[in-house]
Amino acid sequence: MRAPDALIGLRVVAKPAALDAVAAPDGRPKTWTMLRIAPDDAIVTGTATLTVDDPFAIVEPEYAFVHWRLTTAEFDGIKRHIEWPLPAPGVLGQGLIAGVAAKVVIASDHVLLIVSASLADELMDRLW
């Protein structure tokens, strides 16, 4: 299996209501994706800046995760390693995959498999 790509984005920690209302600067159309890890914690990809209405928000570049963009056929071979209900399309799902903490986002034509960079080799060894 190919090596993963870096997941480039921002880590945003803020009040849940502030995360719900995150906006791109200058009122630009939404071209980014928010991966909600917890009610007050998210990774935002597709933008280098965000406006967060929380004076205590933390917005920093995220370097800790990598991902694979899998075809649906490739993901079909991984499903047997997942013992938790798969998320609805576009929603972040989190749990153990082959015993390794990982995340998935299912789209109509692909699946993002996301894992901490420090666990990527372990996940690759267990899946492929």
C-alpha positions, 0 to 999 in steps of 0.5 A: 500500500502506498504511503499516507499523505500529510493531513494539512489543516488547522487544529481548532479548540473553542466553545462548541457554539463557536465551532458551529459558527466558524467562518472563513475570513472576508466572507468567502464561500466555504471551501474547507472541511471541518472534522469534528473530533469532539464538541470543542475540538476540530481539524479544519482542512482546505484553508489556512485561516479561519474566523472563530468567535471565541476570545479563548479559541486556539487555532494552530497548524495541525501536523500530527495526522496523515491520511489515505484517500481510498477508493470505495473498493479499497475501503471494502477490504478494510471494513472487516477490521472495523467493529463500530458502526460506520458514520453517515457520509460526510461525518467523521467516524472514530474508533479502532481499525485493526486495533489502531485508533483511526478516523474515517470520512466517507464520501460518495466516491472515496473514503479518507482514512486518517490516523496519527502520523506516529501510528501510520506504520502500525496501521499499514502493517495490520491492514496491508 
